[in-house]
Amino acid sequence: MFTGTIAVTVIEVLGNGNLLVSGDKQIGTNREKETLRFSGVVDPKTILNGNQVSSIYVADARLDYVGEGQIDSAQVAGWLARFFLSFLPF
């Protein structure tokens, strides 16, 4: 479990009044860039003072993590490994 906050923007007001929201947060350290992208549907009745909503009240919530840098590059298989994996199932 992790905790944090992320600012989002209302992308669309749905026919039933719910809000489609989306936003991202970038974190950069030591030549690494990590991006968290969050989106979901919020019922306006669940918005608290300060325009805050707990994630338990976000329907169809999606959290994507994308990393760029040396750590991310190290996790990508080289061209030779990809070649052999295309022929060998295990």
ABEGO torsion letter per residue (X at the ends): XBBEBBBBBBABBBAAGBBBBBBBBBBBBGGBBBBBBBBEBBBAAABBBGGBBBAAABBGBBBBBBBBEAAAAAABBBAAAAAAAAABAX
